[in-house]
Amino acid sequence: MTDADFKAACELVFETIRQLAPYDTGNLARNAIKLEFVSGKVARIYVSETIAPYMPYTNEPWISPHWNGKKNPNEGWFDASADLIAQSISDLLGGKLNAQY
């Protein structure tokens, strides 16, 4: 894989996670999800909790009495995104994904 291929794959993953992120104000999807190229073959894709400190709560079950037993409509979005991205990368590189969790 060339550096250009790696960069393209990382940008695809970055755009995918941005598209799958919950979108209320758009802050999480547009501002908090970051892509940083550390070197030619090392990238860091992450969510800045400085920008979106509520991010973990978008992924987890609602347990507060405030929600009156309602289910979080976004529950598990980040986990599902990670699974989808892992499968996409595996397919792209002709690999086999062996998920164990």
Beta strands, then each sheet from edge to edge (+ up, - down):
strand 1: 33-39
strand 2: 42-47
sheet 1: 1+ 2-
end
